[in-house]
């Protein structure tokens, strides 16, 4: 069976107390605490594990500062571990966990990865219907009142890398991930075969965006809707945490709502909701980097003008005859715009 989604992330942190306080406020539920380790479990069964950065059990650090040291994906059975161990181990060491239920290895850019036998639990979400004039979906019903966010899933992990194409090739050719969208000279979105959310990883070209350094960037945690994001954002701001993008926005690629906070455990933690979900009919797109950034956000970044030219096309390398199916075709103006950029790089 294919890899599904993220089973756990393990942090190495310089300040365990501050890191745990952040994730307590962020809305994660701790199931174990000690002076050297804090474990959080989300409703889907995934885990966030905080360890002191000098803990001998941590994988070797490959970038400076606190942050994620290892990402683990779930598989169905030990047979799947053996299958992937054979494919990954053709040119690198694969270490089996002591319990025989996991394998550990180093991917491109020295990113520490693991696979573990795990069955993800379905989570219960029931977003309130949205009303609009003459399109009433919520009659005689008040919207739910929220005070805080309570994430239930780990949606994706982002790494800042020197060679995003090498990362794509490894995750695709060794772990059966699929590219879902390509942001020209900026980043690549991928997901495993067993997940249908838009992406579980994004490989951001380190030179494309500040802070222009290699390493861990952020983890996105799934919440129900924009109300829960806003409730979480307000609560975190009252607790004194900083949102580097000054609040809530929506990405153009993947459509997801977002709100990021600087995380004392390293990088950022993101509330995410309303992302795109995909099946085998999905055709990856090629986006101009700025055009693909945001549909809207509270804070326009210096490199991002309010409006940029429409520049998006389909990745024709994944189409059998290089053509775009009629049901996916853009309006004529958009097709003409895409045709003015015939030299898009081939992916893979």
Residue pairs with C-beta under 8 A, 6 or more apart in sequence:
1 75
1 76
1 77
1 80
1 194
2 75
2 176
2 192
2 193
2 194
3 73
3 74
3 75
3 80
3 84
3 115
3 175
3 176
3 177
3 192
3 193
3 194
3 195
4 73
4 74
4 75
4 76
4 118
4 120
4 192
4 194
4 195
5 44
5 46
5 73
5 74
5 120
5 153
5 154
5 192
5 194
5 195
5 197
5 200
6 46
6 71
6 72
6 73
6 74
6 154
6 156
6 157
6 200
7 45
7 46
7 47
7 72
7 73
7 74
7 116
7 118
7 120
8 46
8 47
8 48
8 49
8 71
8 72
8 116
9 47
9 48
9 49
9 68
9 70
9 71
9 72
9 154
9 157
9 219
10 49
10 51
10 58
10 59
10 68
10 69
10 70
10 71
10 72
11 19
11 48
11 49
11 50
11 51
11 66
11 67
11 68
11 69
11 265
11 266
12 51
12 52
12 53
12 55
12 58
12 61
12 66
12 67
12 69
12 266
13 19
13 50
13 51
13 52
13 53
13 66
13 264
13 265
13 266
14 52
14 53
14 65
14 66
15 66
15 264
16 35
16 36
16 38
16 50
16 51
16 52
18 264
19 38
19 50
19 66
19 263
19 264
19 265
20 30
20 33
20 38
20 50
21 264
22 241
22 261
22 263
22 264
22 265
22 269
23 30
23 38
23 40
23 48
23 50
23 265
23 269
24 30
25 235
25 236
25 239
25 241
26 149
26 151
26 221
26 232
26 236
26 261
26 269
27 148
27 149
27 150
27 151
27 221
27 232
28 40
28 42
28 48
28 151
28 221
29 40
29 41
29 42
29 150
30 38
30 39
30 40
31 39
31 40
31 41
32 38
32 39
33 39
36 51
36 52
36 55
37 49
37 50
37 51
37 52
37 55
38 49
38 50
39 47
39 48
39 49
39 50
40 47
40 48
40 49
40 50
41 47
42 48
42 151
42 152
42 153
42 154
42 221
43 121
43 123
43 124
43 152
43 153
44 120
44 121
44 122
44 123
44 152
44 153
44 154
45 118
45 119
45 120
45 121
46 120
46 153
46 154
48 154
48 219
50 265
51 57
51 58
51 69
53 61
53 66
58 69
58 70
59 69
59 70
59 104
59 112
60 112
61 69
62 109
62 110
62 111
62 112
62 215
63 213
63 214
63 215
63 216
64 213
64 215
65 215
65 266
66 264
66 265
66 266
67 215
67 216
67 265
67 266
67 267
68 157
68 216
68 219
68 266
68 267
69 112
70 104
70 112
70 113
70 114
71 111
71 112
71 113
71 114
71 157
72 102
72 113
72 114
72 115
72 116
73 113
73 114
73 115
73 116
73 175
73 192
73 200
74 115
74 116
74 117
74 118
74 119
74 120
75 81
75 84
75 115
75 116
75 117
75 118
76 117
76 119
77 117
78 100
78 101
78 117
80 115
80 117
81 96
81 101
81 102
81 103
81 115
81 117
84 103
84 115
84 174
84 175
85 94
85 96
85 103
87 174
87 175
88 94
88 103
88 105
88 174
88 175
89 105
92 105
92 106
93 105
93 106
94 103
94 104
94 105
95 103
95 104
95 105
96 102
96 103
96 104
97 103
97 104
97 114
97 116
101 116
101 117
102 114
102 115
102 116
102 117
103 114
103 115
104 112
104 113
104 114
105 113
105 114
106 112
106 113
107 113
107 167
107 170
107 171
108 161
108 163
108 166
108 167
108 170
109 159
109 161
109 162
109 163
109 166
109 167
109 214
111 159
111 167
123 152
123 153
125 152
125 224
126 224
127 224
127 225
128 138
128 141
128 143
128 144
128 225
128 227
129 137
129 138
129 141
130 137
130 138
131 137
131 138
143 227
144 227
146 227
146 228
146 230
146 231
147 231
147 235
148 231
148 232
148 235
149 223
149 228
149 229
149 231
149 232
149 233
149 235
149 271
150 223
150 228
151 221
151 222
151 223
151 271
152 222
152 223
153 221
153 222
154 219
154 220
154 221
154 222
155 197
155 200
155 220
155 221
155 222
155 272
155 275
156 197
156 199
156 200
156 201
156 202
156 219
156 220
156 272
157 200
157 201
157 202
157 216
157 218
157 219
157 220
158 201
158 202
158 203
158 204
158 216
158 217
158 218
158 219
158 220
159 167
159 201
159 202
159 203
159 204
159 215
159 216
159 217
160 204
160 205
160 206
160 209
160 213
160 214
160 215
160 216
160 217
161 167
161 203
161 204
161 205
161 206
161 214
162 205
162 206
162 214
164 187
164 188
164 203
164 204
164 205
165 188
165 347
165 348
167 188
167 203
168 179
168 188
168 190
168 203
168 347
168 348
169 348
171 177
171 190
171 201
172 178
172 179
172 190
172 348
175 192
176 192
176 193
177 190
177 191
177 192
177 193
177 200
177 201
178 190
178 191
178 192
178 193
179 188
179 189
179 190
179 284
179 315
179 318
179 347
179 348
180 189
180 190
180 191
180 198
180 199
180 254
180 278
180 282
180 284
181 188
181 189
181 198
181 199
181 253
181 254
181 284
181 285
181 286
181 287
181 292
182 188
182 189
182 284
182 285
182 286
182 287
182 315
182 347
183 189
183 253
183 287
183 289
183 292
184 286
184 287
184 288
184 289
184 344
184 345
185 205
185 208
185 289
186 204
186 205
186 208
186 209
186 289
186 292
187 202
187 203
187 204
187 205
187 208
187 289
188 202
188 203
188 347
189 198
189 199
189 201
189 202
189 253
189 254
190 199
190 200
190 201
190 202
190 203
191 197
191 198
191 199
191 200
191 201
191 278
192 200
196 277
196 278
196 279
197 275
197 276
197 277
197 278
198 253
198 254
198 255
198 256
198 275
198 276
198 277
198 278
199 254
204 217
206 212
206 213
206 214
208 289
209 303
215 267
216 266
216 267
217 267
217 268
218 260
218 263
218 267
218 268
218 269
218 270
219 267
219 268
219 269
219 270
220 256
220 258
220 270
220 271
220 272
221 269
221 270
221 271
221 272
222 272
222 273
223 229
223 232
223 271
223 272
223 273
224 273
225 273
225 274
226 248
226 257
226 273
226 274
228 271
228 273
229 248
229 257
229 258
229 259
229 271
229 272
229 273
230 248
230 259
232 259
232 271
233 243
233 247
233 248
233 259
233 271
236 243
236 261
237 243
241 261
241 262
242 261
242 262
243 259
243 260
243 261
243 262
244 260
244 261
244 262
244 268
245 258
245 259
245 260
245 297
245 298
245 299
245 301
246 298
246 299
247 259
247 297
247 298
247 299
248 257
248 258
248 259
248 297
248 298
249 257
249 258
249 259
249 294
249 295
249 296
249 297
249 298
249 299
250 256
250 257
250 258
250 274
250 294
250 295
250 296
250 297
251 258
251 293
251 294
251 295
252 287
252 291
252 292
252 293
252 294
252 295
253 285
253 287
253 292
253 293
254 275
254 276
255 274
255 275
255 276
255 295
256 272
256 273
256 274
256 275
256 276
257 271
257 272
257 273
257 274
258 270
258 271
258 272
259 270
259 271
260 268
260 269
260 270
261 268
261 269
261 270
262 268
263 269
283 314
283 315
283 318
283 319
283 324
283 325
283 328
284 314
284 315
284 318
284 347
285 312
285 313
285 314
285 315
286 312
286 313
286 314
286 315
286 344
286 347
287 311
287 312
288 308
288 309
288 311
288 312
290 303
290 304
290 305
290 308
291 308
291 309
291 310
291 311
291 312
292 312
293 301
293 304
294 304
300 306
309 337
310 333
310 334
310 337
311 337
311 338
311 341
312 330
312 334
312 338
313 338
313 341
313 344
314 324
314 328
315 344
315 347
316 322
316 323
316 324
317 346
317 347
317 348
318 347
329 335
330 338
